[in-house]
Amino acid sequence: MPNITIYFFTLLQANPLMLKQKISPFVLLFLLLLTGKNYGQSGFSAKEIQIRKIMMSNPEQAKTLVRNFLTTTEKRHDTTNANMYVYYGFAHNLLNAPDSAIYYYKKALGYVDKYPKSKAKAYLNLGISYRKLTKYDTALKYLKLSETLNKEISNKNGLGMVYGEIASVYNQQFQYEKSIDYLLEALNLFKQSNKPDLINPVKQRLAGTYVGTQNYAFAADLYADVLSYFKTVDLKNYYVTLVNYGECFYYIGNYTKAKAAINEALPGLDKFKDTESKGIALAWLGAIAFKEKDFVKGVAYYDKGLKMLYEKKSYASHAIFLRYITDLNENGKYDKATAAIADSEKKLKDTPVGIKLRADLEKQKSITYKSNDAKDKSIASLEKALVYKDSINFAGYEEKLNKQQAQYQNELQRKKNIALAKHNKFLALKVKSETQKKIIVIGLFVAALAIMLAGYIFYRFKRKLENEKMKSMTMSNALIAQQYENEQESNRQLKKSLLEKQSDLMSGAMRLAGVQENINEMLVAVKEKEDGIDADFLTKKLETLIKQEDYWEAFEKKFSEAHPHFRANLLQAYPGLNKTDLFFASLLKLKLPYKDIGRLMAISPESVVKRKYRLKKKMHIEDEDMFDKILLEMQA
C-alpha cells in the first residue's frame, strides 16, 4: 500500500490541514500582518482591523470588503494599497485560487520597493503560492529573493519563515534531508528570539517531515508537544493538529488512540466551520474502519469526507481518493472502486496533483479495472503509471510500438492495393469466349479468396504479436514497479540510518562535554581545598587524564561512522592542517554552540572563536559563510 501520509504532508498547502497549521499563527504573522507599523505608519486602520478579524472565518466576505475599499477614489498611502492587495491575495489563497493570489501579491509588490522588509514578505507570499501550484523552481526563486533581503536587513524571524517555506518545497519533492536541514535552521533562528508562536509551528512541520520518513512514533511525540501549546493559545490549530496526531497512531497500528484524537477534533472543526479539515478527518475514520473490517461504516465515512473535499475543490482530494480506492482494492470491493473512479473523473479534473501521486492513482485504477475484466482500461492505466514514473524511457518504447504497428498496417494496405489492382485489370479485359469468361470468374474468385485468407492470416499474426507484446510489457511494468519500490525503501532506510547516527553522535558529544566539565570542576575544587589532600599529585593525575587521547575514542568512532571520509577529504583539500585542527573542524561541522565546543576542548568560548579564526587563516578563507559552507558540504 502506498504511504498516503507522504502526500498529506508533502502537499502541504495542497492539504487543508497543513495549510491551516501554517496560517495560524505562523503564516498569519508574515503573510497577513503587512501592517502600517512595518511601513513606518502608526498602526492598522479601522477597515484593516475589520478585514483581519473576519479573514479566517469568512474569506469571501473579507475579499468583498477589500474590493470595495480599493474601488474608492480617496488618496491612499502606498503602504495601505500594498496591505489591501496582500489581504486580497491571501483571501484568494484561502479560497484555493493560487493563480489569483499570485496576481494580487505581484500588485502589492509594486508598492513596497522602498520597504525591504515588506518586499521580502511579498516575495515570500509569491513563493508559497507557486508552491501550491507545484511550480517548485519558481517558488524557490522568490523564496531565495526573500532570503537575500532578510539577510541584508538582519531580520532573523523573516529569515526563519523563509527557511520553513523552502523546507516545504523540498518536502513536496520528497527531499526530506534538505527539508530537515532548513527546518532546523528556522528553529535555531526562532529560538534565538524566544518566540513560542514561531517555534511551535516549525516543530509541527518537523513532525510532518518525520511522518514523511515513516518515523511515526517520533512524529507523534512532536505533535503531542505542540498540542499542549496550541490548546492554550490557538484552539483552531489544536483541532487541526489532533487529526495529524491521530494519523500517526493509525500508521503505528493503535486505532483506539487514532479514533480518540480524531473524534476529539471533529466538534472543534465544526465549531470553526472548517469543512475541509473535517472532510480529511472523516476519511481517516473511514481508513480506520476498513482496518477494523467494518466496510459499511468505512465507505460511509469516505464518501462523506470526499464529498466535502470535492465541494471545496480541496488539494487533498487526490490523496484521500487514492487511500479510498486502495482500501477498496485491498478488500476486494472492486465494483465500489469502479464507481468511485467514475465519480472522481470530473471532480478531480482541475485540481493540481504531483507526478508520484498520479502514478500511484493510475496503478490502483489498473488493479480495479483488471479485477472487473476491463482489460483495455487496466492496460491504459498501467501504461500511464509507467509514463509518470519513467516518462522518457516509456515514451521511447511507446513510440517504437506505434512505429511497428504503423509499418504493419502500411504493409497490409500495400498488399490489398496490389490485389485490388489485379482485380481491376481482370475486369478491364474483354473476354471473347465463354471459356475465357469462366477463367476470369474463377481467377477473380481465387484472388478474392487469397486476399481473404491473407487478411485472416495477417489478423491472426497481428493478434498474436499484440498479445505477446502486451504480456511482455505487463511483466516489464511489474518488474519496474517492484524495482522502484525497492529503491524507495532502500533510500528511506539510508536516510533513517543517517539521522539516527547524527542524533547519536550529538548525544555522545554532549555527554563527553559533561564529563569534561566535571573533570575541570574537580581540578578547580582540588586546587582550592588542599587540607588533607595531596593537591599536586591529584592535580597532575587529573591533568594527565584529560590529555589522554584514548578518552575521545568513543566520540571518534561515532563521528567516523556518521562522516567516514570527512577528515580525510578535508586534509586532502587543506594539507597544512594538523590533528587538532581536524578535531576542531569536526566539532564545527556538528554545529555545536561555542559554549559546548569549549567544554569539550577545556577552553573558553572566546578561545573557540580565536581558534576558529586561526583555522580559517590556515585554510586561506576569510568569508564566514564560505567557511561554514565548506565544512557542511565537505564530502563525508
C-alpha positions in Angstrom: 0.0 0.0 0.0 1.4 3.4 -0.8 2.2 5.7 2.1 -0.6 8.2 1.8 0.8 10.2 4.7 3.6 11.3 2.4 1.0 13.0 0.2 -0.8 14.6 3.1 2.4 16.1 4.4 4.3 16.9 1.2 1.4 18.6 -0.5 1.3 21.0 2.5 -0.8 23.9 1.2 -2.4 21.4 -1.1 -3.6 19.8 2.1 -6.0 21.9 4.1 -4.7 20.6 7.4 -1.2 21.7 6.7 -2.4 25.0 5.2 -4.3 25.9 8.3 -1.4 24.9 10.6 0.8 27.4 8.9 -1.9 30.1 8.8 -2.4 30.4 12.5 -0.3 31.8 13.9 2.8 31.1 11.8 1.9 32.3 8.3 -0.6 34.9 9.5 2.2 36.7 11.3 4.1 37.1 8.0 1.5 36.8 5.2 -1.4 38.8 6.7 0.2 41.3 9.0 1.8 43.6 6.5 1.0 46.4 8.9 1.4 50.2 8.7 3.8 49.8 11.6 6.2 47.9 9.3 6.0 50.6 6.7 6.6 53.4 9.2 2.9 54.2 9.9 1.3 54.2 13.4 -0.8 51.1 13.0 -3.9 49.5 11.4 -6.8 51.4 10.0 -10.3 50.5 11.2 -11.0 48.9 7.8 -7.9 46.7 8.0 -8.8 45.6 11.5 -12.3 44.6 10.3 -10.8 42.7 7.4 -8.2 40.8 9.5 -10.9 39.9 12.1 -13.1 38.0 9.5 -10.4 36.8 7.2 -10.1 33.2 8.5 -13.8 32.7 9.3 -15.2 34.3 6.1 -12.6 34.9 3.4 -15.3 35.6 0.8 -16.7 38.5 2.8 -13.1 39.7 3.5 -12.5 39.7 -0.2 -15.6 41.8 -0.8 -14.5 44.4 1.8 -11.1 44.7 0.2 -12.6 45.1 -3.2 -15.0 47.8 -2.0 -12.1 49.6 -0.3 -9.9 49.6 -3.4 -12.7 51.0 -5.6 -12.9 54.2 -3.5 -11.3 57.3 -5.1 -9.7 58.7 -1.9 -6.0 59.1 -1.9 -4.1 56.4 -0.1 -0.5 55.8 1.0 1.4 53.2 -1.0 1.7 51.0 2.1 -2.1 51.0 2.5 -2.5 49.8 -1.1 0.1 47.2 -0.5 -1.7 45.9 2.6 -5.0 45.7 0.8 -3.6 43.7 -2.2 -1.9 41.3 0.2 -5.2 40.8 2.0 -6.9 40.3 -1.4 -4.3 37.7 -2.4 -4.5 36.0 1.0 -8.3 35.6 0.7 -7.9 34.0 -2.7 -5.3 31.6 -1.3 -7.8 30.6 1.4 -10.4 30.0 -1.3 -7.9 27.7 -3.2 -7.3 30.2 -6.1 -3.5 30.5 -6.0 -3.3 31.9 -9.6 -5.4 34.9 -8.5 -3.4 35.2 -5.2 -0.2 35.5 -7.3 -1.7 38.3 -9.4 -2.6 40.4 -6.3 0.7 39.6 -4.5 2.5 41.0 -7.5 0.3 44.1 -7.4 1.3 44.6 -3.8 5.0 44.2 -4.8 4.7 47.3 -6.9 4.0 49.5 -3.8 6.8 48.3 -1.5 10.0 48.9 -3.4 11.2 51.3 -0.7 10.4 49.0 2.1 12.8 45.9 2.1 11.1 44.1 5.0 7.7 44.3 3.3 9.2 43.4 -0.1 10.8 40.3 1.5 7.4 39.3 2.8 5.8 39.9 -0.6 8.4 37.6 -2.2 7.6 35.0 0.5 3.9 35.2 -0.3 4.6 34.5 -4.0 6.9 31.6 -3.2 4.1 29.9 -1.1 1.5 30.4 -3.9 3.8 29.0 -6.6 4.5 26.0 -4.3 0.7 25.4 -4.1 0.8 25.2 -7.9 3.7 22.7 -7.7 5.9 25.2 -9.6 8.9 24.5 -7.4 11.6 26.2 -9.4 9.6 29.5 -9.4 8.8 29.1 -5.8 12.4 28.7 -4.8 13.4 31.7 -6.9 11.1 34.0 -4.9 12.0 32.4 -1.6 15.7 33.0 -2.4 15.0 36.6 -3.1 13.2 36.9 0.2 16.1 35.2 1.9 18.6 37.7 0.5 16.5 40.7 1.6 16.0 39.3 5.1 19.8 38.7 5.5 20.5 42.3 4.3 18.3 43.8 7.0 19.2 41.2 9.6 15.6 40.1 10.0 16.0 36.7 11.8 12.3 36.0 12.2 11.7 36.7 8.5 14.6 34.5 7.5 13.3 31.7 9.7 10.0 31.9 7.9 11.7 31.7 4.5 13.6 28.6 5.6 10.4 27.0 6.8 8.8 27.5 3.4 11.9 26.3 1.5 11.7 23.2 3.6 8.1 22.7 2.4 9.2 22.9 -1.2 11.7 20.2 -0.7 9.2 18.1 1.2 6.8 18.2 -1.7 9.6 16.8 -3.8 10.4 14.1 -1.2 13.8 15.6 -0.5 13.5 15.1 3.3 17.2 15.6 4.2 17.2 19.1 2.7 13.8 19.8 4.3 15.1 18.8 7.8 18.2 21.0 7.4 16.1 24.1 6.6 13.6 23.4 9.4 16.5 23.1 11.9 17.9 26.4 10.6 14.5 28.0 11.1 14.1 26.5 14.6 17.5 27.8 15.6 16.7 31.3 14.5 13.3 31.4 16.3 14.9 30.0 19.5 17.2 33.0 19.5 14.2 35.3 19.6 12.5 33.0 22.1 9.1 33.2 20.4 6.9 30.2 21.1 4.4 31.3 18.5 7.1 30.8 15.8 9.0 27.8 17.4 6.0 25.5 17.8 4.7 25.7 14.2 8.2 24.8 13.0 8.3 21.8 15.4 4.9 20.9 13.9 6.4 20.9 10.4 9.3 18.9 11.6 6.8 16.3 12.9 5.3 16.2 9.5 8.7 15.6 8.0 9.2 12.6 10.2 5.8 11.3 9.2 7.0 11.6 5.6 10.1 9.4 6.5 7.7 6.9 8.3 9.1 7.7 11.8 5.6 7.8 13.2 6.4 7.3 16.8 8.8 10.3 16.9 6.3 12.4 14.9 3.6 11.6 17.4 5.8 12.8 20.3 6.5 16.1 18.5 2.7 16.5 17.8 2.0 15.9 21.4 4.5 18.5 22.4 3.0 21.2 20.2 -0.6 20.2 21.0 -0.1 21.3 24.6 0.9 24.8 23.3 -1.9 25.1 20.8 -4.5 24.1 23.3 -3.8 27.2 25.3 -3.3 29.8 22.6 -4.8 28.6 19.3 -7.8 26.2 19.6 -8.4 26.0 15.9 -4.9 24.8 15.2 -5.2 22.5 18.1 -8.1 20.7 16.5 -6.4 20.5 13.1 -3.2 19.1 14.7 -5.3 16.5 16.5 -6.1 15.0 13.1 -2.4 14.7 12.3 -1.8 13.2 15.7 -4.5 10.6 15.0 -2.9 9.9 11.6 0.3 8.9 13.3 -1.5 6.4 15.6 -3.2 4.9 12.5 0.2 4.0 11.0 1.5 2.8 14.3 -1.5 0.5 14.5 -3.1 1.9 17.6 -6.6 2.5 16.2 -8.1 3.3 19.5 -5.9 6.3 20.1 -6.3 7.3 16.4 -10.1 7.4 16.7 -10.0 9.2 20.1 -7.8 12.0 18.7 -9.9 12.4 15.5 -13.2 12.3 17.3 -12.0 14.9 19.8 -11.1 17.1 16.8 -14.5 16.9 15.0 -16.6 19.1 17.3 -13.9 21.8 17.2 -13.7 21.7 13.4 -17.5 22.1 13.3 -17.3 25.0 15.7 -14.8 26.8 13.4 -16.8 25.7 10.2 -13.6 24.0 8.8 -15.3 21.6 6.4 -12.0 20.8 4.5 -10.3 19.6 7.7 -13.4 17.8 8.7 -13.5 16.0 5.3 -9.9 14.8 5.9 -10.7 13.7 9.4 -13.8 11.7 8.3 -11.6 10.0 5.6 -9.2 8.9 8.3 -12.1 7.4 10.3 -13.0 5.6 7.1 -9.5 4.2 6.8 -9.6 3.0 10.4 -13.0 1.4 9.8 -11.5 -0.6 6.9 -8.7 -1.8 9.1 -11.3 -3.0 11.6 -13.2 -4.7 8.7 -16.3 -2.5 9.2 -16.7 -1.8 5.5 -20.1 -0.3 5.6 -19.0 2.4 8.1 -15.7 2.8 6.2 -17.4 3.5 2.9 -19.9 5.9 4.5 -17.0 7.9 6.2 -15.0 8.0 3.0 -18.0 9.1 0.8 -19.0 11.9 3.2 -15.4 13.1 3.6 -14.7 13.1 -0.2 -18.0 15.0 -0.8 -16.8 17.8 1.4 -13.4 17.9 -0.3 -14.9 17.8 -3.8 -17.2 20.8 -2.9 -14.3 22.8 -1.6 -12.1 21.7 -4.6 -9.5 20.8 -1.9 -5.9 20.0 -2.8 -6.1 17.0 -0.5 -8.8 15.3 -2.7 -6.4 13.3 -4.7 -4.5 11.8 -1.7 -7.8 11.0 0.1 -9.2 9.4 -3.1 -6.0 7.3 -3.5 -6.4 5.9 0.0 -10.1 5.2 -0.6 -9.6 3.1 -3.8 -6.5 1.4 -2.2 -8.6 0.3 0.7 -11.4 -0.8 -1.6 -9.0 -2.8 -3.8 -7.2 -4.5 -0.9 -10.5 -5.6 0.5 -12.0 -6.9 -2.9 -14.5 -4.1 -3.2 -13.9 -3.6 -7.0 -17.4 -2.6 -8.0 -17.4 0.2 -5.5 -13.9 1.2 -6.5 -15.0 1.4 -10.2 -18.0 3.6 -9.2 -15.7 5.9 -7.1 -13.3 6.2 -10.0 -16.1 7.2 -12.3 -17.4 9.7 -9.8 -14.0 11.3 -9.3 -13.1 11.9 -13.0 -14.7 15.3 -13.4 -14.4 16.3 -9.8 -10.6 15.9 -9.7 -10.0 17.2 -13.2 -8.9 20.8 -12.3 -7.1 20.1 -9.0 -3.2 20.2 -9.1 -1.5 16.9 -8.2 2.1 15.7 -8.1 3.5 13.2 -10.6 4.2 10.5 -8.0 0.6 10.7 -6.7 -0.6 10.5 -10.3 1.4 7.3 -10.8 0.0 5.6 -7.7 -3.5 6.6 -8.6 -3.2 5.1 -12.1 -1.7 2.0 -10.6 -4.7 1.5 -8.3 -7.1 2.2 -11.2 -5.3 -0.6 -13.2 -5.9 -3.0 -10.3 -9.6 -2.1 -10.2 -10.1 -2.4 -13.9 -8.2 -5.7 -14.1 -10.3 -7.2 -11.4 -13.5 -6.2 -13.2 -12.2 -7.7 -16.5 -11.8 -4.2 -18.1 -8.6 -5.3 -19.8 -8.2 -2.3 -22.1 -8.7 0.2 -19.3 -6.4 -1.7 -17.0 -3.6 -1.7 -19.5 -4.1 2.0 -20.3 -3.9 2.9 -16.6 -0.8 0.8 -16.2 0.8 2.5 -19.2 0.0 5.9 -17.7 1.6 4.9 -14.4 4.8 3.9 -16.2 4.8 7.1 -18.2 4.6 9.1 -14.9 7.4 7.1 -13.3 9.7 6.9 -16.2 8.3 9.1 -18.9 11.4 9.3 -21.1 12.0 5.5 -21.3 8.4 4.6 -21.7 7.8 7.3 -24.3 10.6 5.8 -26.4 9.0 2.4 -26.0 5.6 3.7 -26.9 6.9 5.4 -30.0 8.7 2.2 -31.1 5.5 0.2 -30.6 3.4 2.8 -32.6 6.0 2.7 -35.4 5.9 -1.1 -35.6 2.1 -1.0 -35.8 2.1 1.6 -38.5 4.6 -0.4 -40.6 2.5 -3.5 -40.3 -0.7 -1.5 -41.3 1.1 0.0 -44.3 2.3 -3.4 -45.5 -1.1 -4.9 -45.2 -2.6 -2.0 -47.1 0.0 -2.3 -49.8 -0.9 -6.0 -50.4 -4.5 -5.1 -50.5 -3.8 -2.4 -53.1 -1.9 -4.9 -55.3 -4.7 -7.4 -55.1 -7.2 -4.6 -56.0 -5.1 -3.6 -59.0 -5.1 -7.2 -60.3 -8.8 -7.3 -59.8 -9.3 -4.1 -61.8 -7.1 -5.4 -64.6 -9.1 -8.6 -64.9 -12.3 -6.5 -65.2 -10.8 -4.3 -67.9 -10.1 -7.3 -70.2 -12.5 -8.2 -72.9 -13.4 -11.8 -72.9 -14.3 -13.2 -76.4 -15.4 -16.7 -75.3 -17.2 -18.4 -72.5 -14.1 -20.3 -71.6 -12.2 -17.1 -71.1 -15.1 -15.7 -69.0 -15.1 -18.7 -66.8 -11.4 -18.4 -66.3 -11.8 -14.8 -65.4 -14.6 -15.6 -62.9 -12.5 -18.4 -61.4 -9.5 -16.2 -61.3 -11.4 -13.4 -59.5 -12.8 -15.9 -57.0 -9.3 -17.3 -56.3 -7.9 -13.9 -56.0 -10.6 -12.8 -53.6 -10.2 -16.0 -51.6 -6.5 -15.4 -51.5 -7.0 -11.8 -50.2 -9.4 -13.0 -47.5 -7.0 -15.8 -46.5 -4.1 -13.4 -46.4 -6.1 -10.9 -44.4 -7.1 -13.6 -41.9 -3.5 -14.8 -41.6 -2.3 -11.3 -41.0 -5.1 -10.7 -38.5 -4.1 -13.8 -36.5 -0.5 -12.8 -36.7 -1.2 -9.3 -35.5 -3.3 -10.5 -32.6 -0.6 -13.0 -31.6 2.1 -10.3 -31.8 0.0 -7.8 -29.8 -0.7 -10.4 -27.1 2.9 -11.3 -26.8 4.0 -7.7 -26.6 1.2 -6.9 -24.0 2.3 -9.9 -21.9 6.0 -8.8 -22.1 5.0 -5.2 -21.3 2.9 -6.2 -18.3 5.7 -8.3 -16.9 8.2 -5.5 -17.5 5.9 -3.0 -15.9 5.5 -5.1 -12.8 9.3 -5.6 -12.6 10.0 -1.9 -13.0 7.4 -1.0 -10.4 8.9 -3.5 -7.9 12.4 -2.2 -8.5 11.1 1.3 -8.0 9.5 0.4 -4.6 12.7 -1.4 -3.6 14.8 1.6 -4.4 12.4 3.9 -2.5 12.5 1.6 0.6 16.4 1.5 0.4 16.6 5.3 0.2 14.2 5.6 3.2 16.3 3.2 5.3 19.6 5.0 4.4 18.1 8.4 5.4 16.7 7.0 8.6 20.1 5.4 9.5 21.9 8.7 8.8 19.5 10.7 11.0 19.9 8.1 13.8 23.7 8.2 13.6 23.7 12.0 13.6 21.5 12.1 16.6 23.6 9.5 18.5 26.8 11.5 17.7 25.3 14.7 19.0 24.1 13.0 22.2 27.5 11.4 22.7 29.3 14.7 22.2 27.0 16.3 24.8 27.8 13.5 27.3 31.5 13.9 26.7 31.2 17.6 27.2 29.5 17.0 30.6 32.3 14.6 31.7 34.9 17.1 30.5 33.2 19.9 32.5 33.0 17.7 35.6 36.8 16.9 35.5 37.6 20.6 35.1 35.4 21.4 38.1 37.3 18.7 40.1 40.6 20.3 39.2 39.4 23.7 40.5 38.0 22.2 43.7 41.2 20.3 44.5 43.3 23.4 43.9 41.1 25.5 46.2 40.8 22.9 49.1 44.2 21.4 49.9 43.6 20.3 53.6 44.4 16.7 53.9 44.8 16.2 50.2 47.9 15.8 48.1 46.7 18.5 45.7 49.8 18.5 43.5 49.6 14.7 43.0 45.8 14.6 42.3 46.0 17.6 40.0 48.7 16.0 37.9 46.8 12.8 37.7 43.6 14.6 36.5 45.5 16.7 34.0 47.1 13.6 32.6 43.6 12.0 32.3 42.3 15.0 30.3 45.3 14.9 27.9 44.9 11.2 27.2 43.8 10.7 23.6 42.0 7.4 24.4 39.4 9.5 26.3 37.9 10.5 22.9 37.9 7.1 21.2 34.2 6.7 21.6 33.5 10.1 20.1 36.0 9.5 17.2 34.3 6.1 16.4 30.8 7.6 16.3 31.9 10.6 14.2 33.7 8.3 11.7 30.5 6.2 11.4 28.4 9.2 10.5 31.0 11.0 8.4 33.6 8.4 7.4 35.5 10.4 4.9 35.2 14.0 6.2 38.6 14.3 7.8 40.5 12.6 5.0 38.8 14.8 2.4 39.4 18.0 4.5 43.1 17.1 5.0 43.5 16.4 1.2 42.0 19.8 0.4 44.0 21.6 3.1 47.2 19.6 3.8 48.5 22.2 6.2 46.0 21.1 8.9 47.2 19.1 11.9 45.3 16.6 14.1 44.0 19.2 16.5 42.7 21.3 13.6 40.8 18.3 12.1 39.2 17.5 15.5 38.2 21.1 15.9 36.7 21.2 12.4 34.7 18.0 13.2 33.1 19.8 16.2 32.3 22.8 13.9 30.7 20.5 11.3 28.3 19.3 14.0 27.1 22.9 14.5 27.7 22.7 18.2 27.4 26.0 20.1 30.7 27.7 21.0 30.0 27.0 24.7 29.7 23.2 24.2 32.8 23.1 22.0 34.7 25.0 24.7 33.5 22.4 27.3 34.7 19.6 25.1 38.2 21.2 24.5 38.5 22.6 28.0 38.7 26.2 26.7 36.6 29.3 27.0 34.0 30.2 24.3 36.2 33.2 23.4 39.1 30.9 22.8 36.9 28.8 20.5 36.3 32.0 18.4 40.0 32.7 18.2 40.8 29.1 17.3 38.2 29.2 14.5 39.8 32.4 13.2 43.2 30.7 13.1 41.7 27.7 11.4 40.2 29.9 8.7 43.5 31.6 8.3 45.2 28.2 7.8 42.7 27.3 5.2 43.1 30.8 3.5 39.4 31.6 3.9 38.2 34.9 5.1 34.4 34.8 4.5 32.5 33.3 7.4 29.6 31.9 5.3 32.0 30.4 2.9 33.9 28.7 5.7 30.7 27.2 7.2 29.6 26.1 3.7 32.9 24.3 3.0 32.6 22.3 6.3 28.9 21.5 5.8 29.3 20.4 2.2 32.6 18.6 2.5 32.0 15.0 1.4 31.5 12.8 4.4 
